[in-house]
Amino acid sequence: MHFGIPPSVLAPVCLIGGVLAVAWAVLAYRAQRRFLRRALQVIGVVQSLRAERLQRTTIYFPVIQFTTASDVTVTAESKTSKSGLVIGQKIAVLYDPNDPKNLELNSFWSRWVLVWIAAFFAVLLLGSGAAAVVALAASSGH
């Protein structure tokens, strides 16, 4: 497949982008591990669902109320969406005891989606950059 971008341009752009995506993935992973080390799990109740319209769909971010280990009631919005939730539903959440509004749904997808997205871009860009380097080497006869 030919995109009309010469390999001499594509290679450095993709390789630099790939290295930046690797750094993003590593930083996202480390931030998530730090959060999980200090996070506490509680059961919260879905208070509302904030709708965000995209081109062809709507995603819903739950607003969850829960009580912290220090007996403080907190209401906060999840950073990730989850389909199928209804108002009044109980759901497991993880929260930072130093910042209880910093919460995540306690599911694999919610915890690791950012890391997976960054890793995907890293593989895509590094693979494209490597392919462009091979094409450049082949075209110059080396």
HUCORCOR-V524549 format. One line per field, one symbol per residue. psi: psi as a letter, one per 20 degrees, with the letter a starting at -180 (. if undefined). burial: b if it has 9 or more other C-alpha atoms within 8 Angstrom, else e. A space follows every 50 residues. Layout:
psi->???
burial->???
This chain:
psi->ppijpqhhggghgggghgghhgggggggggggggghhiqqprprpohrop popagjrpqpopppprprhjkppqpqpqiqrpqiqqpiqqqpqpqohimh inqqqmqgghhjghghgghghgggghgggghhgghgghhjj.
burial->eeeeeebbebbbbbbebbbbbbebbbebbeebeebeeebebbbbbbbbbe eeeeeeeebbbbbbbbbbeeeeebbbbbeebbeeeebeeebbbbbbbeeb bebbbbeeebbbebbbbbbebbbbbbebbbbbbebbbeeeee
